[in-house]
Amino acid sequence: MPHRGKMLFNSIFQNKLIKLKSAGKHSSSYMELLKPEFADFVICLNEGKSPIDKRGCHPKANTVPPEVCQKIHEHIFCFPRNKTHYAGKDIDYPVARLDVKTMHSMYSEKYSDLDVK
């Protein structure tokens, strides 16, 4: 199996080198970009595994902590709620005089120590 993978790698690498020679004055920069990809490709062919995807492993910048989410949820459900009349199942919804802007201003007053936008 390793021999087949190596042969396949060599044929792919040679095809790419031909394209690089006709690329012009930036051929060396293209070759530098392609080398790590092909090195990973050889390892994967020899081991019989797909490469590990390392994208998206950083911490997300816009995440809201779970404690803050819980407080927001509790704040929304502390207001009086009405039941639907025409729906087939029981659904509660906030009373009509409450809107998101009012609820947000009340939340900001209640939890002024939290930094939520």
C-alpha positions in Angstrom: 0.0 0.0 0.0 2.7 2.6 0.8 4.3 2.0 -2.6 1.0 2.7 -4.4 0.5 5.9 -2.5 4.0 7.1 -3.2 3.6 6.3 -6.9 0.4 8.3 -7.0 2.0 11.2 -5.1 4.9 11.3 -7.6 2.6 11.4 -10.6 0.5 14.2 -9.0 3.7 16.1 -8.0 5.2 15.9 -11.5 1.9 17.1 -13.1 2.0 20.1 -10.8 5.6 20.9 -11.6 4.8 21.1 -15.3 2.1 23.6 -14.6 4.6 25.6 -12.4 7.2 25.9 -15.1 4.6 27.5 -17.4 3.4 29.8 -14.7 6.0 32.5 -15.3 8.0 34.6 -12.8 6.0 33.6 -9.7 6.5 29.8 -10.1 8.7 29.5 -7.0 6.1 31.1 -4.8 3.5 28.6 -6.1 5.8 25.7 -5.4 6.2 26.8 -1.8 2.5 26.9 -1.4 1.9 23.5 -2.9 4.6 21.6 -1.0 2.9 21.4 2.4 -0.4 20.3 0.8 1.3 17.4 -1.0 3.3 16.4 2.1 0.1 16.0 3.9 -1.4 14.2 1.0 1.4 11.6 1.0 1.0 11.0 4.7 -2.7 10.5 4.2 -2.3 8.1 1.3 0.2 6.0 3.3 -1.9 5.9 6.4 -5.2 5.5 4.7 -6.8 8.4 6.6 -8.3 11.7 5.6 -6.5 14.8 6.9 -7.7 16.4 10.2 -9.6 19.6 9.5 -8.0 22.3 11.8 -10.3 25.1 10.7 -12.5 26.8 13.3 -10.6 25.6 16.4 -10.2 29.1 17.8 -12.5 30.5 20.4 -15.4 32.4 19.0 -15.2 36.2 19.6 -19.0 36.9 19.7 -20.1 34.1 22.1 -22.3 35.0 25.0 -21.5 33.1 28.2 -24.1 30.5 29.3 -24.8 32.3 32.6 -25.8 35.5 30.7 -28.0 33.5 28.3 -29.8 31.9 31.3 -30.4 35.4 32.8 -31.8 36.6 29.5 -34.1 33.6 29.2 -35.3 34.1 32.8 -35.9 37.8 32.1 -38.0 37.1 29.0 -40.1 34.5 30.8 -40.8 36.7 33.9 -43.3 38.9 31.9 -47.0 37.9 31.7 -47.8 35.6 28.8 -51.0 34.9 26.8 -52.0 31.6 25.3 -52.9 31.3 21.7 -56.6 30.9 20.8 -56.4 29.8 17.2 -53.4 27.5 17.2 -53.8 23.7 17.4 -51.3 23.4 20.3 -50.8 25.5 23.4 -48.3 28.3 22.7 -47.5 31.1 25.1 -46.4 34.5 23.7 -45.6 37.8 25.5 -48.4 40.3 25.9 -48.8 42.7 23.0 -47.7 45.9 24.8 -44.2 44.4 25.3 -41.6 44.8 22.5 -38.0 43.9 22.2 -36.8 47.5 22.8 -38.7 47.8 26.1 -37.6 44.4 27.3 -33.9 45.2 26.5 -34.1 48.5 28.3 -35.6 46.8 31.4 -32.9 44.1 31.2 -30.2 46.7 31.0 -31.6 48.5 34.1 -31.9 45.2 36.0 -28.5 43.8 35.1 -26.4 46.9 34.8 -23.3 45.1 35.9 -23.3 42.7 32.9 -21.8 43.9 29.6 -24.5 42.8 27.1 -25.2 44.8 24.0 
